[in-house]
Amino acid sequence: MKTRSRLAPRRADEGLPFPAQDASVWSLVLVNGIALVVAVAGGWSLMDLMAVYWVQSVIIGISYFARMLQLERFSTENFQINDRDVDPTPETKRQTAFFFLFHFGFFHVGYLVFILSEVEGRSPWGLGLLVCSLAFAINHFFSYRYHLEVDRRGTPNIGTLMFTPYLRVVPMHLTIVFGALALGATGIFVFGCLKMLADVGMHVVEHRMLAGRKGR
């Protein structure tokens, strides 16, 4: 299935808090900080830290898949399937959600293969990976609950909802492309900070873009 979405600006929900006053923003900073501390304390390599962020990205993908399936009202403005406009029907919702699940999942299988091919046999995974993954899971669970309520109150654009998670993996993609693996501890710090900024930035962007009320 070929999809296309022209991401038109969405009206922001006037009730959304300013980023600096948003507790969920600070919780994202906290869990990313926990991951960096665990990585440094455990002597992790950059690929070890990427494995944690890979888990986080998978959690995000699953939450978006579930959100799409639970949409009650949604917009298909500027969203096309196979170059054709579609209506906001249950069939469109299911088709979009399962296409996203397949495409996003395939995308992450590729990243997992790369990560596993680069990690060393001394990988310090185990308790550290479990702690970091659990922290991200808890954070995104509460974010997921919050977004479900926002979705029910508004009319989110399903195209925007589908494409937003891909922006969360930009730091991981840039790391692979530019070979930050060779930077050692500096690479871990740079990658961790880049990922933290991406998480916070996309959290704010997502809140603003998906808070629109306009339907199709």
C-alpha positions in Angstrom: 0.0 0.0 0.0 1.4 3.4 -1.0 0.4 6.3 1.2 1.0 10.0 1.0 0.3 12.7 3.5 0.8 16.4 3.1 1.1 17.4 6.7 -0.9 20.6 6.9 -0.6 22.8 10.1 -3.0 21.8 12.8 -4.6 24.1 15.3 -3.1 23.6 18.7 -5.2 22.8 21.7 -5.3 26.0 23.8 -5.3 23.9 26.9 -1.9 22.4 26.3 0.7 23.4 28.8 3.8 25.4 27.8 6.7 22.8 27.2 8.6 24.0 30.3 5.5 23.4 32.4 4.7 20.0 30.9 5.5 17.2 33.4 5.6 14.7 30.6 8.5 16.7 29.0 10.5 16.5 32.2 9.7 12.8 32.5 11.2 12.2 29.0 14.3 14.1 30.0 14.5 12.0 33.2 14.2 8.6 31.5 16.7 9.6 28.8 19.0 10.8 31.6 18.6 7.4 33.4 19.6 5.6 30.2 22.7 7.8 29.8 23.8 7.3 33.4 23.3 3.5 33.2 25.3 3.4 29.9 28.2 5.4 31.3 28.2 3.5 34.7 28.1 0.2 32.9 30.8 1.1 30.3 28.4 0.5 27.4 29.3 1.0 23.8 27.3 3.3 21.5 25.6 0.2 20.1 24.6 -1.0 23.5 22.8 2.4 24.1 21.2 2.2 20.7 19.7 -1.1 21.7 17.9 0.7 24.6 16.6 3.3 22.2 15.6 0.6 19.7 13.4 -0.9 22.5 11.9 2.6 23.2 11.2 3.1 19.5 9.4 -0.2 19.3 7.3 0.7 22.3 6.4 4.0 20.6 5.4 2.1 17.4 3.1 -0.2 19.3 1.5 2.7 21.1 0.8 4.5 17.8 -0.6 1.3 16.3 -3.0 0.9 19.2 -4.0 4.5 19.1 -4.9 4.3 15.4 -7.0 1.2 16.0 -8.9 3.0 18.8 -9.7 6.2 16.9 -13.3 7.1 17.1 -13.3 10.3 15.0 -10.4 11.2 12.7 -9.6 13.3 9.7 -8.1 12.1 6.4 -7.5 15.6 5.1 -4.4 15.6 2.8 -4.0 11.8 3.3 -4.1 9.4 0.4 -3.8 5.7 -0.1 -2.4 4.6 -3.5 -2.7 8.2 -4.7 -6.4 8.3 -4.0 -8.2 10.3 -1.4 -9.9 8.2 1.3 -12.8 8.7 3.7 -12.5 8.4 7.5 -14.0 4.9 7.7 -13.3 2.0 9.9 -11.7 0.2 6.9 -9.4 3.2 6.3 -8.4 3.1 10.0 -7.6 -0.6 10.0 -5.8 -0.5 6.7 -3.6 2.4 7.8 -2.8 0.9 11.2 -1.8 -2.5 9.9 0.3 -0.9 7.0 2.1 1.2 9.6 2.7 -1.9 11.8 4.2 -3.8 8.9 6.3 -0.9 7.6 7.5 0.4 11.0 8.2 -3.1 12.1 10.2 -4.0 9.0 12.1 -0.7 9.4 13.1 -1.8 13.0 14.1 -5.3 12.0 16.7 -3.7 9.8 18.0 -1.6 12.7 18.1 -4.6 15.0 20.1 -6.6 12.5 22.6 -3.7 12.3 22.8 -3.3 16.1 23.3 -7.1 16.7 26.1 -7.2 14.0 28.0 -4.4 15.8 27.7 -5.2 19.5 30.6 -7.1 21.1 30.4 -10.3 23.0 31.0 -8.5 26.3 27.7 -6.5 25.9 26.6 -5.4 29.4 22.9 -5.9 28.6 20.8 -7.7 31.1 19.6 -5.7 34.2 20.7 -2.4 32.7 18.7 -2.9 29.5 15.7 -4.1 31.6 15.8 -1.0 33.8 16.1 1.4 30.9 13.4 -0.4 28.9 11.1 -0.4 31.9 11.6 3.3 32.5 10.7 4.1 28.9 7.7 1.7 28.9 6.3 3.4 32.0 6.8 6.9 30.5 5.2 6.0 27.2 2.3 4.2 28.9 1.2 7.3 30.7 1.8 9.3 27.5 -0.3 6.8 25.6 -3.2 7.1 28.1 -3.0 10.9 27.8 -3.1 10.8 24.0 -6.1 8.5 24.0 -8.1 11.1 25.9 -6.9 13.9 23.5 -7.8 11.7 20.5 -11.3 11.1 21.9 -11.9 14.9 22.5 -10.6 15.9 19.1 -10.3 14.8 15.5 -6.7 13.9 14.8 -5.4 13.5 11.3 -4.6 9.8 10.8 -1.9 10.7 8.3 -0.1 12.8 10.8 -0.5 10.1 13.4 0.9 7.5 11.1 4.1 9.4 10.1 5.0 11.1 13.4 6.8 8.0 14.9 9.3 7.9 12.1 10.8 11.2 13.3 11.6 9.6 16.6 14.3 7.4 15.0 16.2 10.3 13.2 19.0 10.3 15.8 19.5 6.5 15.4 19.5 6.9 11.6 22.0 9.7 11.7 24.3 7.7 14.0 24.4 4.9 11.5 24.9 7.1 8.5 27.7 9.2 10.0 29.4 6.4 11.8 29.3 7.9 15.3 30.3 4.4 16.6 33.9 5.5 16.2 33.6 8.4 18.6 33.6 6.2 21.7 32.4 7.9 24.9 32.0 11.2 23.1 29.7 9.5 20.6 27.6 8.1 23.5 27.2 11.5 25.0 26.4 13.2 21.6 24.0 10.5 20.6 22.2 10.5 24.0 21.8 14.3 23.9 20.6 14.2 20.3 18.1 11.5 21.2 16.9 13.4 24.3 16.3 16.6 22.2 14.5 14.6 19.5 12.2 13.0 22.1 11.3 16.3 23.7 11.0 18.2 20.4 8.8 15.5 18.9 6.7 15.3 22.1 5.9 19.0 21.8 5.4 18.9 18.0 3.1 15.8 18.4 1.0 17.6 21.0 0.5 20.6 18.7 -0.1 18.8 15.5 -2.5 16.2 16.8 -4.6 18.5 18.9 -6.5 19.9 15.9 -10.3 19.6 15.9 -10.9 20.0 12.2 -12.5 17.1 10.6 -12.9 16.1 6.9 
